[in-house]
């Protein structure tokens, strides 16, 4: 019985490793730095500064770009999921990968 409990505990721990939280600085900020920084740092295009979490959450001169708890209506999500060459698609130099979008 103890061996079965140990096995279930180990499986529970290992299962949890696959569903960790996203590390903003390591994962999300890296995507912004690699794909958006040429236009969206400091005094940037559209007034949107993607150089930090705080700046992203502050939004742009046009308002919020992140809608908490519903990414599908967030302006940022809408822009990065527009088909390439659509008006307003981001980044204009090419689409993000589906894995990057899923983060």
PyMOL commands that set and color helices and strands:
alter all, ss='L'
color gray80, all
select helices_A, chain A and resi 2-17+24-35+45-47+53-58+71-73+75-81+98-102
alter helices_A, ss='H'
color red, helices_A
deselect
rebuild
show_as cartoon
